[in-house]
Amino acid sequence: MPFSAWRRRRLSIASFVCVVAIGMSFAVAASTFEDASSAFAAGDYARALDLFEAAHAAGDDAPALHYNIGVCQYKLGRFVDAEATFRQIAARFPALHAIAEYNRALALTALGRYRAAREALDAARGGTDTTVAQLAEALRLRLDALEPATPTQQAWNGLLDVAAGHDDNVALIDALSLPAGESA
């Protein structure tokens, strides 16, 4: 077999192996995603998160996968991670921008970062999804009840005392003389 034919055969075999490996990777990712969805439905968020992350490592990069990772992080009380995940979703997937910003606001609220939560809610309300806009408005009202957007100014009390003048009753020790037998 000539050298170039052998080279083509090796290239064909390598390509076939790559295609099979990629196909198997997607099959593993799909199967893992299904298992993760089942764990999520059962309320086992820790297992679901592990499986969703495994599906991502296997090559799944779908918006729903990232969204589910963020929800699991939120359910597990990992609010910093959830906020970061939803921020990335909002930036990467325009179709999920409003719902990602709303969920980001939930995570920020749980962290006590009300100003940033309000900004996320404003972004969520600006979307085309009226249901998300209504949810964002309701959360905004709850946030305003927790902590008003503009803090009330407290009265300031202070005392300022300034005096100026000259005191003639001060004498230097050297200039003071008392007659003998009298004390100062």
Secondary structure as UniProt FT lines:
FT   HELIX           3..41
FT   TURN            42..43
FT   HELIX           45..57
FT   TURN            58..59
FT   HELIX           63..75
FT   TURN            76..77
FT   HELIX           79..92
FT   HELIX           94..96
FT   HELIX           97..110
FT   TURN            111..112
FT   HELIX           114..125
FT   HELIX           130..146
FT   TURN            168..169
FT   HELIX           173..175
FT   TURN            180..181
//
